[in-house]
Amino acid sequence: MTAYETYLAIKNNMKKTIAGKDDILDLVIITLFCGGHILIEDVPGTGKTMIARALAASIDGEYKRIQFTPDLLPSDITGINYFNMKESEFQFLKGPVFSNILLADEINRATPKTQAGLLECMEEHTATIDGKTYTLTDPFMVIATQNPLESMGTYPLPEAQLDRFLIKTAVGYPDFQSGVEILKRFGEKREVKTASPVAKLSDVTHAMAETAKIYCHDDLLEYITRIVETTRNMQGVVLGASPRAALALLMTAKGFAVMQGRSYVLPDDIKKASVPVLNHRLILTSSEMLKKNAAARIIDEVLRKVPVPTETVFDGRSS
């Protein structure tokens, strides 16, 4: 299957479980195709965990879930070497990170030491245990969730770890029709049927390779760079977006192009990607942090300031 066909197959399969959240499903699938990780922050009961389960059920891969708690240890995530009495030797017991889709549920409830145990796994796709480095399976994607309402017993993710997430988003409440549809689907029994896989791991890795090869015109590369540079000079921003953020914006824009069945990036792809990619990468002043959706509003202002390339043939053909 092409990347576009794989995208459609996965999304249509997820829609059997998730009602009325097409934009969130798109972001989750884009994150998978870009080889990144996603942080979903929202109030309880909005379907964050169900989205992760629906994605895992749609691909023929291994799915693991970790419930983050204050007493969770890094070894509970990566694995341990234990002494096998029968064999009279140490053996390695793999942790949940050795999977394709890892749900890190309520990630902000674990201590910073445990949160840091995921940093190497997310960035390098490796895990080092007792001095030995293991390579994780490919693809490997972390879907992390957190509840923004409760602060007691939680440990906010530091900026360095937030930067490891390609995208940060919120699910939000369903609209009226979607709410009715949820009641129709799950009103009789709470148990959600597990969907059958519609894509092989080879389809996913092929889609990842195809997404990486999406063409982006030099004018659009300059457009991305201007957006990132402008965030560093905005009022209310202590620290703007980094070069890693620019790379993330490029990758996500390519993902939006795949969703449209295109082999090249358009300015609209970059605009759509800007808020979910940059909103958690801006460090704001204390006064701005108190305002609702402050980062998103600043990014929207940046997009209005930066001129959009308009007279270029973006598919790479000569004009």
C-alpha positions in Angstrom: 0.0 0.0 0.0 1.0 3.6 -0.6 1.3 5.9 2.4 -2.0 7.5 1.5 -3.8 4.1 1.3 -2.3 3.1 4.7 -3.4 6.4 6.2 -7.0 5.9 5.0 -7.1 2.2 6.1 -5.9 3.1 9.6 -8.1 6.1 10.0 -11.3 4.4 8.8 -10.6 1.5 11.2 -10.0 3.9 14.1 -13.3 5.7 13.3 -15.1 2.5 14.2 -14.2 3.2 17.8 -13.6 7.0 18.0 -16.5 9.2 17.0 -16.2 12.8 15.7 -12.4 13.4 16.3 -11.0 13.2 12.8 -8.5 16.0 13.4 -7.0 14.1 16.4 -6.9 10.8 14.5 -5.0 12.6 11.7 -2.4 14.0 14.2 -1.9 10.5 15.7 -1.4 8.9 12.4 0.9 11.7 11.2 3.0 11.2 14.3 3.3 7.5 13.5 4.3 8.1 9.9 6.9 10.7 11.0 8.5 8.3 13.5 7.6 10.7 16.3 5.7 10.7 19.6 2.5 12.5 20.7 1.4 14.0 24.0 -2.4 14.2 24.5 -3.4 16.5 27.4 -7.1 16.7 28.4 -9.6 16.1 31.1 -10.6 12.5 32.1 -13.1 10.7 30.0 -12.4 12.3 26.6 -11.1 9.1 25.0 -7.3 9.6 25.2 -6.5 6.0 26.1 -9.1 4.7 23.6 -7.3 6.6 20.8 -4.1 4.8 21.7 -5.8 1.4 21.8 -7.6 2.1 18.5 -4.3 2.9 16.7 -2.6 -0.2 18.2 -5.4 -2.4 17.1 -5.3 -1.0 13.6 -1.7 -2.1 12.9 -0.3 -5.6 13.3 2.2 -4.7 15.9 2.9 -5.0 19.6 1.0 -2.7 22.1 2.0 -2.1 25.7 0.6 0.1 28.3 2.2 1.7 31.4 0.2 3.3 34.2 2.6 5.9 35.5 2.5 6.3 39.3 4.9 8.0 41.8 6.5 4.6 42.8 7.2 3.6 39.2 11.0 3.0 38.5 12.9 3.4 35.3 13.6 -0.3 35.2 9.8 -0.9 35.2 9.9 0.8 31.8 13.1 -0.4 30.2 13.5 -3.9 31.7 15.8 -5.6 34.2 18.5 -8.3 34.4 17.4 -11.0 36.8 19.2 -14.1 38.1 17.6 -17.3 36.7 18.1 -19.9 39.4 17.5 -22.8 37.0 20.0 -21.6 34.5 22.4 -20.1 37.1 22.9 -17.0 35.0 21.5 -13.5 34.6 18.9 -13.0 31.9 17.4 -9.9 30.5 13.6 -9.3 30.9 12.4 -6.8 28.4 10.3 -3.9 29.6 7.2 -2.3 27.9 9.3 -0.1 25.7 10.1 -3.1 23.6 6.9 -2.7 21.6 5.6 -0.8 18.6 2.9 1.4 20.3 3.6 2.3 23.9 0.8 4.1 25.9 2.3 6.1 28.8 -0.8 6.8 30.7 -0.8 9.8 33.0 2.9 10.3 32.4 3.1 13.3 34.7 2.3 11.2 37.8 5.8 9.5 37.7 8.9 11.1 39.2 11.4 13.0 37.0 13.8 10.1 37.3 11.3 7.7 35.8 10.2 10.2 33.2 13.8 10.6 32.2 14.0 6.8 31.6 12.0 7.4 28.5 14.2 10.1 27.0 16.8 7.8 25.4 14.0 5.5 24.2 12.1 8.3 22.5 15.0 10.1 20.9 17.5 7.3 20.1 15.1 4.3 19.9 17.5 2.5 22.2 17.5 1.5 25.8 20.6 1.1 28.0 20.3 -1.3 30.9 23.3 -2.1 33.1 25.7 -0.7 30.5 24.4 -2.6 27.6 22.4 -0.9 24.8 19.4 -2.6 23.2 17.8 -1.4 20.0 14.0 -1.0 20.1 11.6 -2.4 17.6 10.7 -0.3 14.5 8.3 1.5 14.4 8.3 2.7 18.0 5.8 5.3 19.1 5.0 6.7 22.5 1.5 8.0 23.1 1.5 9.8 26.4 -1.5 11.2 28.2 -1.8 13.6 31.1 -4.6 15.3 33.0 -4.2 19.1 33.2 -6.7 19.6 36.1 -4.9 17.9 39.0 -1.6 19.1 40.4 -1.4 17.1 43.6 1.0 14.2 43.3 2.1 15.1 39.7 5.5 16.1 38.3 5.2 18.5 35.3 7.3 17.4 32.3 10.4 19.5 31.9 11.0 21.4 28.7 13.7 18.9 27.6 11.2 16.0 27.7 8.3 18.0 26.2 10.7 18.7 23.2 10.9 14.9 22.6 7.2 14.9 21.6 6.6 15.7 17.9 3.1 16.9 18.7 1.1 18.0 21.7 -2.7 18.2 21.4 -5.9 18.0 23.3 -8.9 15.8 22.4 -11.7 18.1 23.6 -15.3 17.3 24.2 -17.3 15.8 21.4 -19.9 17.8 19.5 -23.6 17.0 20.0 -24.0 14.5 17.2 -20.7 12.7 18.2 -22.0 12.5 21.8 -25.2 10.8 20.6 -23.1 8.4 18.4 -21.0 7.5 21.5 -24.1 6.6 23.4 -25.4 4.5 20.6 -22.2 2.6 20.2 -21.3 1.9 23.8 -24.6 2.5 25.7 -25.4 -1.2 26.2 -21.9 -2.4 27.3 -18.8 -0.5 28.2 -16.4 -3.0 26.7 -15.0 -1.8 23.4 -14.5 -4.4 20.7 -10.9 -4.8 19.5 -10.7 -4.0 15.8 -8.8 -6.2 13.5 -5.5 -4.9 12.1 -5.8 -3.3 8.7 -2.1 -2.6 8.1 1.1 -4.6 8.6 4.2 -3.3 10.2 5.8 -3.3 6.7 3.0 -1.0 5.5 3.8 1.4 8.3 7.5 1.4 7.8 6.9 1.9 4.0 4.6 4.8 4.8 7.3 6.3 7.1 9.9 6.1 4.3 7.5 7.6 1.8 6.6 10.5 4.1 10.3 11.3 4.7 10.7 11.6 0.9 7.9 14.1 0.4 9.3 17.1 -1.5 9.5 20.5 0.1 10.5 23.5 -2.0 13.4 25.7 -0.8 11.0 28.6 -0.5 9.0 26.6 2.0 12.1 25.6 3.9 12.8 29.4 4.3 9.2 29.9 5.3 9.6 27.3 8.1 12.8 28.9 9.3 11.2 32.4 9.4 8.3 31.1 11.5 10.7 29.5 14.0 12.9 32.6 14.1 9.9 34.9 14.6 8.8 32.9 17.7 12.0 33.9 19.4 11.2 37.6 19.1 7.6 37.6 20.1 6.4 39.5 23.2 5.6 37.2 26.0 8.0 34.5 24.9 11.1 33.8 27.0 12.5 31.1 24.8 11.4 30.5 21.2 11.4 27.4 19.0 14.7 25.5 18.4 16.2 24.0 15.2 14.7 20.7 16.4 11.3 22.4 16.3 11.9 23.5 12.7 12.7 19.9 11.8 9.6 18.7 13.6 7.5 21.3 11.7 8.9 20.1 8.4 8.2 16.4 9.2 4.7 17.1 10.3 4.0 19.3 7.2 5.1 16.3 5.1 2.6 14.2 7.1 -0.2 16.6 6.2 0.8 16.3 2.6 0.5 12.5 2.7 -3.0 12.9 4.2 -4.0 14.7 1.0 -2.4 12.2 -1.3 0.3 14.7 -2.4 4.0 14.1 -2.9 4.9 17.7 -2.1 4.4 20.2 0.7 2.2 23.3 0.5 2.1 26.4 2.7 -1.2 25.3 4.2 0.5 22.1 5.4 3.0 24.1 7.4 0.2 26.3 8.8 -1.8 23.3 9.9 1.3 21.8 11.6 2.4 24.9 13.4 0.2 24.9 16.5 0.4 21.2 17.4 4.2 21.2 16.7 5.2 24.5 18.3 2.7 25.1 21.2 4.6 23.0 23.7 8.1 24.2 22.6 7.6 27.9 23.5 8.6 28.9 27.0 6.3 31.8 28.0 6.5 34.5 30.6 4.7 33.9 33.9 1.9 36.4 32.9 1.4 34.7 29.5 1.3 31.2 31.1 -1.8 32.2 33.1 -3.7 33.0 29.9 -5.7 30.3 28.2 -4.3 29.0 24.9 -1.6 31.6 25.1 1.0 29.6 23.0 -1.5 28.9 20.3 -2.5 32.6 20.0 1.2 33.6 19.8 1.8 31.1 17.0 -1.3 32.3 15.1 0.1 35.8 15.4 3.5 34.6 14.1 1.7 33.0 11.1 0.0 36.4 10.3 3.4 38.2 10.5 5.5 35.9 8.3 4.9 36.4 4.6 3.6 33.2 2.8 5.3 32.2 -0.4 2.7 32.4 -3.2 4.4 32.6 -6.6 6.2 29.3 -6.5 5.5 26.0 -8.1 5.7 23.8 -5.0 5.7 20.4 -6.6 9.2 20.9 -7.9 8.3 21.5 -11.5 9.8 24.5 -13.2 7.4 27.4 -13.4 
